[in-house]
Amino acid sequence: MTVVMIAVAVIVAAGLFRTLHLWNRNNKQPVLSVRALVVGRRFEAQTRRHSGDDNASQQTQSYTYYVTFEVESGDRMEFAIEGRNYGLIAEGDLGKLTFQGTRYFGFDRDNNRLGQMG
């Protein structure tokens, strides 16, 4: 029993360390706004099953949405974004991407859709 508790504590501590390290690394990065082209979109669905108070099985689904941008240098970056923003962005959109490290702040699409970089 003690070994299991120690293992759980180590796993939780490692996850917390990783989260704090990423948060700190992002905070040290400048906030950048760059021209970018949307080159990909995807989402992941996660289903969780759990039992309710009456032992009836219930399930909930959650989604994580991702958009891949290509910047003028040719580098590609993928960001997790909110679902309400995911529906407003399409492959081929050209605009201004604002981010800090791995944090997505927004994408302002140009009026002319399906633009080309350069």
C-alpha positions as a printed NumPy array, in Angstrom:
array([[  0.   ,   0.   ,   0.   ],
       [  2.801,   2.423,   0.886],
       [  4.598,   1.671,  -2.393],
       [  1.448,   2.518,  -4.355],
       [  1.028,   5.796,  -2.473],
       [  4.656,   6.723,  -3.13 ],
       [  4.28 ,   5.864,  -6.825],
       [  1.148,   8.017,  -7.107],
       [  2.891,  10.894,  -5.306],
       [  5.876,  10.666,  -7.684],
       [  3.605,  10.664, -10.744],
       [  1.639,  13.673,  -9.474],
       [  4.858,  15.534,  -8.599],
       [  6.344,  14.819, -12.047],
       [  3.201,  16.106, -13.767],
       [  3.19 ,  19.237, -11.629],
       [  6.888,  19.842, -12.338],
       [  6.339,  19.462, -16.092],
       [  3.378,  21.865, -16.046],
       [  5.256,  24.486, -14.027],
       [  8.338,  24.14 , -16.253],
       [  6.268,  24.713, -19.423],
       [  4.441,  27.646, -17.815],
       [  7.753,  29.243, -16.812],
       [  9.308,  28.633, -20.243],
       [  6.302,  30.22 , -21.985],
       [  6.438,  33.243, -19.673],
       [ 10.049,  33.88 , -20.716],
       [  9.112,  33.972, -24.417],
       [  8.025,  37.196, -26.141],
       [  4.463,  37.565, -27.384],
       [  4.746,  37.388, -31.179],
       [  2.344,  38.345, -33.957],
       [  3.321,  36.892, -37.329],
       [  1.77 ,  36.27 , -40.738],
       [  0.598,  32.683, -40.932],
       [ -1.306,  30.3  , -43.166],
       [ -3.625,  27.645, -41.747],
       [ -2.369,  24.326, -43.132],
       [ -4.187,  21.823, -40.93 ],
       [ -6.967,  21.241, -38.422],
       [ -7.807,  18.256, -36.257],
       [ -9.52 ,  17.298, -33.048],
       [ -9.289,  14.526, -30.485],
       [-12.323,  13.115, -28.723],
       [-11.992,  11.591, -25.279],
       [-14.753,   9.483, -23.758],
       [-14.84 ,   8.957, -20.03 ],
       [-17.056,   6.33 , -18.456],
       [-18.073,   6.524, -14.837],
       [-20.865,   5.275, -12.656],
       [-23.39 ,   7.599, -11.092],
       [-24.991,   7.484,  -7.674],
       [-27.396,   4.758,  -8.758],
       [-24.588,   2.603, -10.262],
       [-25.824,   3.414, -13.747],
       [-22.971,   3.762, -16.208],
       [-22.575,   7.254, -17.615],
       [-20.166,   8.662, -20.123],
       [-18.977,  12.12 , -20.98 ],
       [-17.061,  13.293, -24.003],
       [-14.586,  16.11 , -24.277],
       [-12.823,  17.429, -27.333],
       [ -9.436,  19.047, -27.835],
       [ -9.091,  21.109, -31.003],
       [ -5.809,  21.767, -32.821],
       [ -4.823,  24.071, -35.686],
       [ -1.497,  23.944, -37.558],
       [ -0.097,  27.211, -38.881],
       [  2.753,  27.776, -41.32 ],
       [  4.674,  31.012, -40.844],
       [  6.688,  32.924, -43.447],
       [  9.922,  31.109, -42.549],
       [  8.243,  27.813, -43.498],
       [  8.107,  26.569, -39.898],
       [  4.9  ,  24.912, -38.781],
       [  3.36 ,  25.242, -35.344],
       [  0.382,  23.419, -33.886],
       [ -1.698,  24.98 , -31.125],
       [ -4.566,  23.671, -29.04 ],
       [ -7.438,  26.155, -29.338],
       [-10.959,  26.556, -27.978],
       [-13.809,  24.921, -29.843],
       [-15.564,  28.227, -30.497],
       [-12.46 ,  29.459, -32.361],
       [-11.912,  26.147, -34.165],
       [-15.15 ,  26.577, -36.083],
       [-14.071,  30.001, -37.338],
       [-10.755,  28.867, -38.831],
       [-10.45 ,  26.944, -42.096],
       [ -7.501,  25.446, -43.941],
       [ -6.175,  28.019, -46.387],
       [ -6.956,  31.01 , -44.163],
       [ -4.208,  33.624, -44.116],
       [ -3.817,  36.146, -41.326],
       [ -2.008,  37.232, -38.189],
       [ -1.179,  34.59 , -35.573],
       [ -0.46 ,  35.779, -32.03 ],
       [  1.259,  33.412, -29.595],
       [  3.753,  33.15 , -26.745],
       [  5.82 ,  29.979, -26.724],
       [  3.223,  27.204, -26.9  ],
       [  0.344,  29.5  , -25.857],
       [ -2.134,  30.44 , -28.56 ],
       [ -3.604,  33.933, -28.168],
       [ -5.496,  34.354, -31.427],
       [ -5.672,  34.396, -35.188],
       [ -6.999,  37.397, -37.133],
       [ -7.943,  36.221, -40.602],
       [ -7.348,  38.49 , -43.592],
       [-10.4  ,  39.425, -45.628],
       [ -9.187,  37.468, -48.65 ],
       [ -9.432,  33.779, -47.81 ],
       [ -7.152,  31.183, -49.394],
       [ -4.237,  33.577, -49.517],
       [ -0.672,  32.618, -50.194],
       [  2.353,  33.44 , -48.132],
       [  5.134,  35.521, -49.582]])
